[in-house]
């Protein structure tokens, strides 16, 4: 039987790429960051408050109480952000997850320097996409404007003080993600690095977790905005590599 699910993650961990893959399955209803949007769907009170978010969960997953043979796995992604939290009533999450037998999927990114540099470059991408299309986007999809697609190869100089600040923010969010994962034992834990190395295996492990058939997925919906080889895009790569050595992170 298909299960409701929730993917928790930190920004720049590949959540949009994974969402694009899951959306290819005919029995998966996958939404984006519902709690990070301007307004909530499905509920009468659309303001982003924890009470309304909990009401959304009851609405979104309500069919699992009415049917013992639900064939569609319904889920969305929830970004853990220590600076701009999308949910704060974490102590209420275990009860709701248990009520609907929902599966928690934890997505992590191992290399914190690459994650931080991706976050820095995403800020630049937001500016570029607004200029090119009038709409800010932190991702590059198949229909992206040509100037946006060219962003992938554009060189970047990384300010080390900025890098340190972003890393501190990521570390705080990582600590909060770990706390949430202690409240609700994950049904599946994946890493961005594993996804890059074996996309099909990781996506099928999610399909298995949420109770839908394993299937072949098509081309990715999104492109990486930063090469995994930082030396190809970071102009002061030697400085960044030395900084990485100082904090014990290989780049």
C-alpha positions as CSV (number, residue, x, y, z in Angstrom):
1,X,0.0,0.0,0.0
2,X,1.3,3.5,-0.8
3,X,2.2,5.7,2.1
4,X,2.2,9.4,2.8
5,X,5.7,10.8,3.1
6,X,7.7,13.9,4.1
7,X,11.2,14.7,2.9
8,X,13.2,16.9,5.2
9,X,16.4,18.5,4.0
10,X,18.7,21.5,4.1
11,X,19.0,23.9,1.2
12,X,21.3,22.9,-1.7
13,X,21.0,19.1,-0.9
14,X,19.4,18.1,-4.3
15,X,15.8,18.1,-3.1
16,X,14.4,19.7,-6.3
17,X,16.2,17.2,-8.4
18,X,14.8,14.3,-6.3
19,X,11.4,15.8,-6.4
20,X,11.5,16.0,-10.2
21,X,12.4,12.3,-10.3
22,X,9.6,11.3,-7.9
23,X,7.1,13.3,-9.9
24,X,7.7,11.0,-12.9
25,X,6.0,8.1,-11.1
26,X,2.3,7.8,-11.9
27,X,1.5,6.8,-8.3
28,X,3.4,9.6,-6.6
29,X,1.8,13.0,-5.8
30,X,4.8,15.1,-4.8
31,X,4.6,18.7,-3.8
32,X,7.4,21.2,-3.2
33,X,8.0,23.3,-0.1
34,X,4.3,23.7,0.9
35,X,5.3,25.2,4.3
36,X,7.7,27.7,2.6
37,X,5.1,29.1,0.1
38,X,3.3,32.4,0.5
39,X,0.1,30.6,1.3
40,X,-1.1,27.1,2.2
41,X,-3.3,25.1,-0.2
42,X,-6.3,23.0,0.8
43,X,-7.1,24.7,4.1
44,X,-9.6,27.6,4.7
45,X,-7.0,29.6,6.6
46,X,-4.0,30.0,4.2
47,X,-1.7,31.9,6.5
48,X,1.6,30.2,7.3
49,X,1.1,29.3,10.9
50,X,1.9,26.0,12.6
51,X,-1.8,25.5,13.4
52,X,-2.7,25.9,9.7
53,X,0.2,23.7,8.6
54,X,-1.1,20.9,10.9
55,X,-4.6,21.4,9.4
56,X,-3.0,21.1,5.9
57,X,-1.4,17.7,7.0
58,X,-4.8,16.4,8.1
59,X,-6.4,17.5,4.7
60,X,-3.5,16.3,2.5
61,X,-3.2,12.9,4.1
62,X,-6.9,12.4,5.1
63,X,-7.6,9.9,2.4
64,X,-5.3,7.4,4.1
65,X,-7.8,7.1,6.9
66,X,-10.7,6.6,4.5
67,X,-9.0,4.0,2.4
68,X,-7.1,0.8,3.3
69,X,-5.8,0.5,-0.2
70,X,-4.5,4.0,-1.2
71,X,-2.5,3.6,-4.4
72,X,-1.0,7.1,-4.5
73,X,1.9,8.1,-2.2
74,X,1.3,11.8,-1.3
75,X,4.2,13.8,0.0
76,X,6.1,17.1,0.0
77,X,9.4,18.5,1.0
78,X,10.2,20.5,4.1
79,X,13.4,22.6,4.3
80,X,15.1,22.8,7.7
81,X,16.3,26.3,8.0
82,X,17.5,27.6,11.3
83,X,17.1,31.3,10.2
84,X,13.7,31.1,8.5
85,X,11.9,28.0,10.0
86,X,9.1,26.5,7.9
87,X,7.7,24.7,10.9
88,X,8.3,25.1,14.7
89,X,6.0,22.7,16.4
90,X,8.3,19.8,16.0
91,X,7.0,18.1,19.1
92,X,3.7,17.6,17.4
93,X,5.2,16.0,14.3
94,X,5.6,12.5,15.7
95,X,2.0,12.2,16.6
96,X,0.8,13.3,13.1
97,X,3.3,11.1,11.3
98,X,2.2,8.1,13.4
99,X,-1.5,8.9,12.9
100,X,-1.2,8.6,9.1
101,X,1.6,6.1,9.1
102,X,3.7,8.6,7.2
103,X,7.2,7.9,6.2
104,X,10.0,10.3,7.0
105,X,12.8,10.6,4.4
106,X,15.9,12.4,5.5
107,X,18.1,13.9,2.8
108,X,21.6,15.1,3.7
109,X,24.6,16.5,1.8
110,X,28.0,15.3,3.1
111,X,30.4,17.9,1.7
112,X,29.6,21.1,3.5
113,X,31.9,23.3,1.4
114,X,30.3,22.3,-1.8
115,X,26.9,22.8,-0.2
116,X,27.9,26.3,0.9
117,X,29.3,27.3,-2.4
118,X,26.2,26.0,-4.1
119,X,24.2,28.3,-1.8
120,X,26.4,31.2,-2.6
121,X,26.0,30.6,-6.4
122,X,22.3,30.2,-5.9
123,X,22.1,33.8,-4.7
124,X,23.7,34.9,-7.9
125,X,21.4,32.7,-9.9
126,X,18.4,34.3,-8.3
127,X,19.5,37.7,-9.6
128,X,20.2,36.4,-13.0
129,X,16.9,34.6,-13.4
130,X,15.0,37.7,-12.3
131,X,16.9,39.8,-15.0
132,X,16.3,37.1,-17.7
133,X,12.7,36.1,-16.9
134,X,11.3,38.4,-14.3
135,X,11.0,35.5,-11.9
136,X,13.6,34.5,-9.3
137,X,14.6,30.9,-9.6
138,X,17.4,29.1,-7.7
139,X,17.4,26.1,-10.1
140,X,17.9,25.5,-13.8
141,X,15.3,23.4,-15.5
142,X,15.0,22.1,-19.1
143,X,13.1,25.3,-20.1
144,X,15.5,27.8,-18.6
145,X,16.6,30.8,-20.6
146,X,19.8,30.4,-22.5
147,X,21.7,32.9,-20.4
148,X,20.5,31.0,-17.3
149,X,21.8,27.7,-18.7
150,X,25.2,29.3,-19.4
151,X,25.4,30.2,-15.7
152,X,26.7,26.7,-14.9
153,X,30.0,27.5,-16.6
154,X,30.4,31.0,-15.3
155,X,33.5,31.4,-13.0
156,X,33.0,32.6,-9.4
157,X,35.3,34.0,-6.9
158,X,34.4,32.9,-3.4
159,X,34.8,35.3,-0.5
160,X,36.1,33.2,2.4
161,X,34.4,35.3,5.1
162,X,31.1,34.8,3.3
163,X,31.9,31.1,2.9
164,X,32.5,30.8,6.7
165,X,29.2,32.6,7.4
166,X,27.2,30.3,5.1
167,X,28.9,27.2,6.6
168,X,27.9,28.3,10.1
169,X,24.3,28.7,9.0
170,X,24.3,25.2,7.4
171,X,25.8,23.7,10.5
172,X,23.0,25.2,12.6
173,X,20.4,23.8,10.2
174,X,22.2,20.4,10.2
175,X,21.9,20.3,14.0
176,X,18.2,21.0,13.8
177,X,17.7,18.3,11.1
178,X,19.4,15.8,13.4
179,X,17.0,16.8,16.2
180,X,14.0,16.3,14.0
181,X,15.3,12.9,12.9
182,X,15.5,11.9,16.5
183,X,11.9,12.8,17.1
184,X,10.7,10.8,14.1
185,X,12.8,7.8,13.2
186,X,13.5,8.0,9.5
187,X,12.1,5.3,7.2
188,X,14.8,6.2,4.7
189,X,18.1,8.2,4.8
190,X,19.8,9.3,1.6
191,X,22.7,11.6,0.7
192,X,23.1,13.9,-2.3
193,X,26.4,12.3,-3.0
194,X,24.8,8.9,-3.3
195,X,22.2,10.3,-5.6
196,X,24.9,11.7,-7.9
197,X,26.7,8.4,-7.9
198,X,23.7,6.1,-8.5
199,X,20.6,8.2,-9.2
200,X,18.4,5.2,-10.1
201,X,19.2,3.2,-7.0
202,X,18.5,6.1,-4.7
203,X,15.2,7.0,-6.3
204,X,14.0,3.4,-6.3
205,X,14.9,3.2,-2.6
206,X,12.5,6.0,-2.0
207,X,9.8,4.3,-4.2
208,X,10.3,1.2,-2.1
209,X,10.0,3.1,1.1
210,X,6.7,4.9,0.2
211,X,5.2,1.7,-1.2
212,X,5.0,2.3,-5.0
213,X,6.4,0.1,-7.7
214,X,10.0,0.4,-8.8
215,X,10.3,2.0,-12.2
216,X,12.8,3.5,-14.7
217,X,13.0,7.2,-14.5
218,X,13.7,9.5,-17.4
219,X,16.1,12.5,-17.8
220,X,16.6,14.8,-14.8
221,X,14.3,17.7,-14.6
222,X,17.0,20.1,-13.2
223,X,20.7,20.7,-14.0
224,X,23.4,21.3,-11.4
225,X,24.3,24.9,-11.0
226,X,27.8,24.2,-9.8
227,X,30.2,21.6,-11.2
228,X,31.2,18.9,-8.7
229,X,34.7,19.8,-9.8
230,X,35.1,23.2,-8.0
231,X,38.3,23.9,-9.8
232,X,36.3,24.3,-13.0
233,X,34.2,27.2,-11.7
234,X,35.9,28.7,-8.6
235,X,38.6,31.2,-9.6
236,X,40.3,31.2,-6.2
237,X,40.1,27.4,-5.9
238,X,43.5,27.1,-4.1
239,X,42.3,29.4,-1.3
240,X,39.1,27.4,-1.0
241,X,40.9,24.1,-1.0
242,X,43.3,25.4,1.8
243,X,40.3,26.6,3.8
244,X,38.8,23.2,3.4
245,X,41.9,21.5,4.7
246,X,41.7,23.8,7.7
247,X,38.3,22.6,8.6
248,X,38.9,19.0,7.6
249,X,36.7,19.0,4.5
250,X,38.1,17.8,1.1
251,X,37.0,19.8,-1.9
